[in-house]
């Protein structure tokens, strides 16, 4: 029961990033998200990932692997915009 609660909670908090990632993908840029925020959040996620590994908590570990992957994708989209900010959206 506790592992199920952890997995469900991890799924919900991780999936909360999908709308931001999809919005960024559609817009082709992430100029409204600061690098400082992404760096601090990623550091915290890596800390939780390490905690989940060291404490042998599979739900914490799994959720943070996925969250870190989404944050890395968002950071990549921010560093390599697909479209100029002044270019109109189609």
N, C-alpha and C positions, 0 to 999 in steps of 0.2 A: 504494500500500500504506500509506503513512504517513497519508494523508488518511482512508482507511478505518479505520485504527486510531484516529485522533482522533475520527471520527464515532461509532464504536462505544463508545469510552470516554465521550464526551459523552452519548450515549444512556443508558448505564448509570447514570452519576452523576446525570443529570437525572431519570430514571425512579425513582430512589431517593426522590424527593420525593412521588411519587404516593400511596403508602400514608399518609403523614402528612396530605396534603391531603384524601384520601378520609375518613380517620378524623375530621378536623376538620369536614368537611362533614356527616358522619353525626351527630356529637355536637352540632353547631350552635354550637360554641365552641372556642376555642384558648387557654384560660387557663393551660395547662401549658407554653406557649411564651413566652419573654420577648421584649419589644420590643427589648431591647438585642441579643439574639441575632439577631433578624430584621434589625435595622438594620446590624449589623456584617457579617453574611453578605451582605446585599444590596449593601453598599458593595464588598465583595470581588468579588462577581459582576459588578458594573458595571465594576470595574477590569479583570477578565478579558475582559469584553465589549469594552472600549476597546482592550485589547491585541490581541484577535483582529481587530478592525477595522484598527488601525494597522499590525499586522504582516502583514495580508492572510492571515490564517489562518481559512478559512471554517468549519472544524470547531469551533474555539474560539469563534468569534463565534456560530454557530448554537446550540451547546449552552448558551451563557450567555444568549442571548435567551430561550430556553425556560425555563431555570432561573429567570431573573429574573421571568418571567411567573408561574411557579408560586409563587415567594416573594411576589410582589405579591398574588396571589389568597389566599394563606394570611394575609397581613397584613390584607387586607380582611375575611376571615372573623373574624379576631381583633378588629378594631375594631368590627365590626357583628355581634355574635352573633345567631343566629336564635332562640335559646331561652335563657331564664334559666338560670344555672348550677344552681339548686336544683330546676328542673323535671325530673321523671323522664323517662327515655328510653322511647319507645314500643316 
